[in-house]
Amino acid sequence: MNLSGRVNEGNGNWSVTAKTHEAEGGFICQINVTARNLHGDFTHEFKDSHIFIAEQDAVLHGLREGMIWIDLEISRTIRV
């Protein structure tokens, strides 16, 4: 299952894609965050650390984690 979202903030366009994969005991989510701005394209990919029984719970949690990551980056709480 895939789910994606977009954030247009300031001078950057951000997108998040959450993709679920079967894991032992349920589903896990792979999260891909992409930014397009004046400095070029940037991609950050990571796996959610939670395993969910329901696939829809895994993809929603992954999308939320990606959006939180974007919020932290935009607010300059983290810098990569």
N, CA, C and O atoms as CSV, one atom per row, in Angstrom:
chain,resi,resn,atom,element,x,y,z
A,1,MET,N,N,0.848,-1.165,0.000
A,1,MET,CA,C,0.000,0.000,0.000
A,1,MET,C,C,0.898,1.233,0.000
A,1,MET,O,O,1.882,1.284,0.738
A,2,ASN,N,N,0.570,2.214,-0.813
A,2,ASN,CA,C,1.317,3.465,-0.903
A,2,ASN,C,C,0.407,4.632,-0.558
A,2,ASN,O,O,-0.791,4.616,-0.842
A,3,LEU,N,N,1.004,5.646,0.061
A,3,LEU,CA,C,0.283,6.875,0.377
A,3,LEU,C,C,1.290,8.005,0.272
A,3,LEU,O,O,2.430,7.864,0.714
A,4,SER,N,N,0.880,9.130,-0.311
A,4,SER,CA,C,1.816,10.241,-0.444
A,4,SER,C,C,1.147,11.549,-0.054
A,4,SER,O,O,-0.079,11.666,-0.033
A,5,GLY,N,N,1.985,12.526,0.251
A,5,GLY,CA,C,1.507,13.849,0.628
A,5,GLY,C,C,2.493,14.908,0.171
A,5,GLY,O,O,3.648,14.604,-0.129
A,6,ARG,N,N,2.029,16.166,0.117
A,6,ARG,CA,C,2.867,17.279,-0.334
A,6,ARG,C,C,2.779,18.427,0.663
A,6,ARG,O,O,1.749,18.654,1.298
A,7,VAL,N,N,3.906,19.150,0.780
A,7,VAL,CA,C,3.967,20.360,1.592
A,7,VAL,C,C,4.670,21.415,0.750
A,7,VAL,O,O,5.792,21.199,0.292
A,8,ASN,N,N,4.018,22.554,0.544
A,8,ASN,CA,C,4.636,23.687,-0.137
A,8,ASN,C,C,4.879,24.746,0.925
A,8,ASN,O,O,3.939,25.358,1.432
A,9,GLU,N,N,6.143,24.957,1.257
A,9,GLU,CA,C,6.502,25.852,2.348
A,9,GLU,C,C,7.633,26.764,1.919
A,9,GLU,O,O,8.692,26.299,1.499
A,10,GLY,N,N,7.404,28.069,2.026
A,10,GLY,CA,C,8.466,29.018,1.702
A,10,GLY,C,C,8.968,28.828,0.294
A,10,GLY,O,O,8.193,28.901,-0.660
A,11,ASN,N,N,10.259,28.585,0.151
A,11,ASN,CA,C,10.845,28.416,-1.176
A,11,ASN,C,C,11.156,26.951,-1.483
A,11,ASN,O,O,12.053,26.658,-2.274
A,12,GLY,N,N,10.417,26.031,-0.858
A,12,GLY,CA,C,10.651,24.615,-1.112
A,12,GLY,C,C,9.362,23.841,-1.302
A,12,GLY,O,O,8.332,24.173,-0.716
A,13,ASN,N,N,9.426,22.823,-2.113
A,13,ASN,CA,C,8.309,21.904,-2.320
A,13,ASN,C,C,8.733,20.542,-1.795
A,13,ASN,O,O,9.728,19.979,-2.251
A,14,TRP,N,N,7.989,20.018,-0.846
A,14,TRP,CA,C,8.312,18.762,-0.187
A,14,TRP,C,C,7.273,17.713,-0.532
A,14,TRP,O,O,6.096,18.028,-0.709
A,15,SER,N,N,7.706,16.477,-0.627
A,15,SER,CA,C,6.760,15.378,-0.802
A,15,SER,C,C,7.197,14.202,0.067
A,15,SER,O,O,8.383,13.996,0.326
A,16,VAL,N,N,6.212,13.448,0.503
A,16,VAL,CA,C,6.445,12.250,1.317
A,16,VAL,C,C,5.727,11.101,0.650
A,16,VAL,O,O,4.573,11.234,0.243
A,17,THR,N,N,6.406,9.973,0.536
A,17,THR,CA,C,5.779,8.747,0.074
A,17,THR,C,C,6.009,7.676,1.123
A,17,THR,O,O,7.139,7.440,1.548
A,18,ALA,N,N,4.937,7.036,1.534
A,18,ALA,CA,C,5.004,5.951,2.519
A,18,ALA,C,C,4.588,4.666,1.811
A,18,ALA,O,O,3.516,4.602,1.211
A,19,LYS,N,N,5.433,3.650,1.882
A,19,LYS,CA,C,5.164,2.360,1.236
A,19,LYS,C,C,5.270,1.261,2.280
A,19,LYS,O,O,6.266,1.169,2.998
A,20,THR,N,N,4.252,0.438,2.360
A,20,THR,CA,C,4.272,-0.657,3.328
A,20,THR,C,C,4.890,-1.909,2.720
A,20,THR,O,O,4.836,-2.139,1.512
A,21,HIS,N,N,5.475,-2.703,3.598
A,21,HIS,CA,C,6.050,-3.991,3.230
A,21,HIS,C,C,5.689,-4.981,4.321
A,21,HIS,O,O,5.606,-4.627,5.497
A,22,GLU,N,N,5.477,-6.215,3.922
A,22,GLU,CA,C,5.212,-7.245,4.921
A,22,GLU,C,C,6.461,-7.470,5.752
A,22,GLU,O,O,7.580,-7.477,5.238
A,23,ALA,N,N,6.249,-7.655,7.044
A,23,ALA,CA,C,7.336,-7.930,7.984
A,23,ALA,C,C,6.860,-9.031,8.920
A,23,ALA,O,O,5.672,-9.351,8.966
A,24,GLU,N,N,7.776,-9.593,9.647
A,24,GLU,CA,C,7.402,-10.623,10.598
A,24,GLU,C,C,6.477,-10.018,11.651
A,24,GLU,O,O,6.870,-9.111,12.385
A,25,GLY,N,N,5.264,-10.519,11.719
A,25,GLY,CA,C,4.287,-10.020,12.680
A,25,GLY,C,C,3.379,-8.929,12.160
A,25,GLY,O,O,2.536,-8.430,12.905
A,26,GLY,N,N,3.528,-8.539,10.886
A,26,GLY,CA,C,2.637,-7.510,10.355
A,26,GLY,C,C,3.238,-6.748,9.197
A,26,GLY,O,O,3.741,-7.334,8.238
A,27,PHE,N,N,3.179,-5.416,9.301
A,27,PHE,CA,C,3.638,-4.542,8.216
A,27,PHE,C,C,4.553,-3.458,8.766
A,27,PHE,O,O,4.381,-2.984,9.890
A,28,ILE,N,N,5.528,-3.078,7.949
A,28,ILE,CA,C,6.441,-1.988,8.272
A,28,ILE,C,C,6.397,-1.001,7.109
A,28,ILE,O,O,6.000,-1.358,6.000
A,29,CYS,N,N,6.803,0.232,7.364
A,29,CYS,CA,C,6.686,1.263,6.343
A,29,CYS,C,C,8.047,1.851,5.985
A,29,CYS,O,O,8.855,2.152,6.862
A,30,GLN,N,N,8.288,2.008,4.693
A,30,GLN,CA,C,9.461,2.694,4.160
A,30,GLN,C,C,9.016,4.108,3.805
A,30,GLN,O,O,8.024,4.282,3.097
A,31,ILE,N,N,9.732,5.114,4.283
A,31,ILE,CA,C,9.343,6.513,4.097
A,31,ILE,C,C,10.384,7.203,3.243
A,31,ILE,O,O,11.583,7.085,3.496
A,32,ASN,N,N,9.925,7.928,2.222
A,32,ASN,CA,C,10.807,8.670,1.334
A,32,ASN,C,C,10.367,10.130,1.349
A,32,ASN,O,O,9.228,10.446,1.004
A,33,VAL,N,N,11.281,11.024,1.752
A,33,VAL,CA,C,11.013,12.462,1.784
A,33,VAL,C,C,11.864,13.112,0.706
A,33,VAL,O,O,13.070,12.872,0.638
A,34,THR,N,N,11.247,13.931,-0.134
A,34,THR,CA,C,11.951,14.618,-1.205
A,34,THR,C,C,11.668,16.112,-1.109
A,34,THR,O,O,10.535,16.534,-0.875
A,35,ALA,N,N,12.731,16.910,-1.297
A,35,ALA,CA,C,12.595,18.363,-1.307
A,35,ALA,C,C,13.139,18.909,-2.615
A,35,ALA,O,O,14.185,18.482,-3.104
A,36,ARG,N,N,12.417,19.847,-3.158
A,36,ARG,CA,C,12.897,20.575,-4.339
A,36,ARG,C,C,12.921,22.043,-3.956
A,36,ARG,O,O,11.892,22.627,-3.616
A,37,ASN,N,N,14.114,22.636,-4.016
A,37,ASN,CA,C,14.214,24.051,-3.671
A,37,ASN,C,C,15.297,24.709,-4.516
A,37,ASN,O,O,15.795,24.118,-5.474
A,38,LEU,N,N,15.652,25.930,-4.157
A,38,LEU,CA,C,16.639,26.683,-4.931
A,38,LEU,C,C,18.017,26.032,-4.922
A,38,LEU,O,O,18.821,26.279,-5.821
A,39,HIS,N,N,18.300,25.206,-3.922
A,39,HIS,CA,C,19.607,24.571,-3.792
A,39,HIS,C,C,19.676,23.205,-4.479
A,39,HIS,O,O,20.712,22.542,-4.431
A,40,GLY,N,N,18.590,22.784,-5.113
A,40,GLY,CA,C,18.569,21.499,-5.793
A,40,GLY,C,C,17.634,20.508,-5.128
A,40,GLY,O,O,16.871,20.865,-4.230
A,41,ASP,N,N,17.696,19.276,-5.568
A,41,ASP,CA,C,16.837,18.220,-5.030
A,41,ASP,C,C,17.535,17.502,-3.885
A,41,ASP,O,O,18.758,17.364,-3.870
A,42,PHE,N,N,16.736,17.049,-2.932
A,42,PHE,CA,C,17.235,16.333,-1.774
A,42,PHE,C,C,16.282,15.186,-1.482
A,42,PHE,O,O,15.066,15.366,-1.533
A,43,THR,N,N,16.811,14.017,-1.178
A,43,THR,CA,C,15.982,12.867,-0.818
A,43,THR,C,C,16.520,12.236,0.463
A,43,THR,O,O,17.726,12.064,0.643
A,44,HIS,N,N,15.589,11.902,1.338
A,44,HIS,CA,C,15.930,11.210,2.589
A,44,HIS,C,C,14.987,10.018,2.701
A,44,HIS,O,O,13.770,10.174,2.596
A,45,GLU,N,N,15.543,8.832,2.913
A,45,GLU,CA,C,14.740,7.615,2.993
A,45,GLU,C,C,15.044,6.897,4.301
A,45,GLU,O,O,16.205,6.753,4.685
A,46,PHE,N,N,13.990,6.447,4.984
A,46,PHE,CA,C,14.180,5.728,6.238
A,46,PHE,C,C,13.011,4.788,6.474
A,46,PHE,O,O,11.944,4.938,5.878
A,47,LYS,N,N,13.229,3.806,7.362
A,47,LYS,CA,C,12.184,2.851,7.722
A,47,LYS,C,C,11.604,3.231,9.068
A,47,LYS,O,O,12.318,3.653,9.977
A,48,ASP,N,N,10.300,3.074,9.176
A,48,ASP,CA,C,9.636,3.256,10.453
A,48,ASP,C,C,10.080,2.119,11.367
A,48,ASP,O,O,10.303,1.000,10.904
A,49,SER,N,N,10.207,2.395,12.641
A,49,SER,CA,C,10.694,1.364,13.566
A,49,SER,C,C,9.570,0.506,14.144
A,49,SER,O,O,9.834,-0.443,14.881
A,50,HIS,N,N,8.332,0.829,13.820
A,50,HIS,CA,C,7.187,0.089,14.358
A,50,HIS,C,C,6.694,-0.972,13.376
A,50,HIS,O,O,6.765,-0.781,12.162
A,51,ILE,N,N,6.202,-2.073,13.898
A,51,ILE,CA,C,5.522,-3.092,13.097
A,51,ILE,C,C,4.051,-3.044,13.487
A,51,ILE,O,O,3.708,-3.085,14.669
A,52,PHE,N,N,3.189,-2.956,12.481
A,52,PHE,CA,C,1.756,-2.850,12.700
A,52,PHE,C,C,1.046,-4.080,12.169
A,52,PHE,O,O,1.454,-4.641,11.152
A,53,ILE,N,N,0.005,-4.499,12.833
A,53,ILE,CA,C,-0.792,-5.639,12.382
A,53,ILE,C,C,-1.587,-5.257,11.141
A,53,ILE,O,O,-1.672,-6.036,10.191
A,54,ALA,N,N,-2.173,-4.051,11.147
A,54,ALA,CA,C,-2.986,-3.585,10.014
A,54,ALA,C,C,-2.122,-2.748,9.066
A,54,ALA,O,O,-1.398,-1.851,9.497
A,55,GLU,N,N,-2.211,-3.052,7.782
A,55,GLU,CA,C,-1.413,-2.345,6.785
A,55,GLU,C,C,-1.754,-0.860,6.745
A,55,GLU,O,O,-0.858,-0.029,6.595
A,56,GLN,N,N,-3.028,-0.511,6.877
A,56,GLN,CA,C,-3.415,0.901,6.827
A,56,GLN,C,C,-2.831,1.676,8.011
A,56,GLN,O,O,-2.520,2.858,7.866
A,57,ASP,N,N,-2.676,1.047,9.167
A,57,ASP,CA,C,-2.049,1.715,10.310
A,57,ASP,C,C,-0.575,1.990,10.026
A,57,ASP,O,O,-0.052,3.041,10.397
A,58,ALA,N,N,0.084,1.054,9.375
A,58,ALA,CA,C,1.499,1.217,9.038
A,58,ALA,C,C,1.708,2.363,8.057
A,58,ALA,O,O,2.619,3.171,8.243
A,59,VAL,N,N,0.885,2.450,7.020
A,59,VAL,CA,C,1.071,3.492,6.010
A,59,VAL,C,C,0.704,4.866,6.571
A,59,VAL,O,O,1.368,5.850,6.244
A,60,LEU,N,N,-0.319,4.959,7.394
A,60,LEU,CA,C,-0.680,6.246,8.001
A,60,LEU,C,C,0.398,6.723,8.972
A,60,LEU,O,O,0.723,7.910,9.010
A,61,HIS,N,N,0.944,5.810,9.745
A,61,HIS,CA,C,2.016,6.175,10.670
A,61,HIS,C,C,3.256,6.607,9.898
A,61,HIS,O,O,3.929,7.557,10.297
A,62,GLY,N,N,3.565,5.935,8.815
A,62,GLY,CA,C,4.713,6.306,7.990
A,62,GLY,C,C,4.554,7.685,7.384
A,62,GLY,O,O,5.499,8.473,7.374
A,63,LEU,N,N,3.362,7.983,6.877
A,63,LEU,CA,C,3.111,9.307,6.309
A,63,LEU,C,C,3.253,10.377,7.392
A,63,LEU,O,O,3.844,11.429,7.151
A,64,ARG,N,N,2.722,10.115,8.560
A,64,ARG,CA,C,2.827,11.062,9.677
A,64,ARG,C,C,4.295,11.286,10.060
A,64,ARG,O,O,4.702,12.423,10.297
A,65,GLU,N,N,5.091,10.214,10.123
A,65,GLU,CA,C,6.510,10.345,10.455
A,65,GLU,C,C,7.243,11.186,9.410
A,65,GLU,O,O,8.097,12.003,9.757
A,66,GLY,N,N,6.915,10.990,8.142
A,66,GLY,CA,C,7.531,11.791,7.086
A,66,GLY,C,C,7.168,13.260,7.200
A,66,GLY,O,O,8.018,14.128,7.005
A,67,MET,N,N,5.912,13.545,7.513
A,67,MET,CA,C,5.468,14.933,7.676
A,67,MET,C,C,6.129,15.577,8.897
A,67,MET,O,O,6.482,16.756,8.855
A,68,ILE,N,N,6.297,14.827,9.967
A,68,ILE,CA,C,6.997,15.347,11.151
A,68,ILE,C,C,8.442,15.663,10.789
A,68,ILE,O,O,8.970,16.692,11.210
A,69,TRP,N,N,9.085,14.798,10.018
A,69,TRP,CA,C,10.463,15.022,9.599
A,69,TRP,C,C,10.565,16.319,8.801
A,69,TRP,O,O,11.490,17.105,9.007
A,70,ILE,N,N,9.612,16.546,7.887
A,70,ILE,CA,C,9.596,17.781,7.095
A,70,ILE,C,C,9.431,18.988,8.015
A,70,ILE,O,O,10.141,19.982,7.862
A,71,ASP,N,N,8.504,18.912,8.964
A,71,ASP,CA,C,8.270,20.018,9.893
A,71,ASP,C,C,9.548,20.352,10.670
A,71,ASP,O,O,9.876,21.526,10.847
A,72,LEU,N,N,10.262,19.338,11.127
A,72,LEU,CA,C,11.514,19.565,11.848
A,72,LEU,C,C,12.566,20.213,10.949
A,72,LEU,O,O,13.330,21.069,11.396
A,73,GLU,N,N,12.602,19.810,9.708
A,73,GLU,CA,C,13.559,20.378,8.761
A,73,GLU,C,C,13.202,21.832,8.432
A,73,GLU,O,O,14.083,22.692,8.414
A,74,ILE,N,N,11.933,22.114,8.174
A,74,ILE,CA,C,11.508,23.465,7.841
A,74,ILE,C,C,11.756,24.423,9.011
A,74,ILE,O,O,12.166,25.566,8.811
A,75,SER,N,N,11.506,23.950,10.216
A,75,SER,CA,C,11.699,24.800,11.397
A,75,SER,C,C,13.158,24.889,11.820
A,75,SER,O,O,13.496,25.551,12.802
A,76,ARG,N,N,14.021,24.210,11.061
A,76,ARG,CA,C,15.467,24.182,11.313
A,76,ARG,C,C,15.828,23.559,12.658
A,76,ARG,O,O,16.869,23.859,13.243
A,77,THR,N,N,14.946,22.687,13.131
A,77,THR,CA,C,15.237,21.915,14.340
A,77,THR,C,C,16.302,20.874,14.037
A,77,THR,O,O,17.166,20.595,14.868
A,78,ILE,N,N,16.234,20.296,12.832
A,78,ILE,CA,C,17.286,19.402,12.343
A,78,ILE,C,C,17.805,19.964,11.042
A,78,ILE,O,O,17.077,20.660,10.335
A,79,ARG,N,N,19.030,19.680,10.718
A,79,ARG,CA,C,19.625,20.107,9.443
A,79,ARG,C,C,20.400,18.940,8.870
A,79,ARG,O,O,21.216,18.320,9.553
A,80,VAL,N,N,20.135,18.650,7.608
A,80,VAL,CA,C,20.895,17.591,6.933
A,80,VAL,C,C,21.512,18.118,5.675
A,80,VAL,O,O,22.193,17.378,4.964
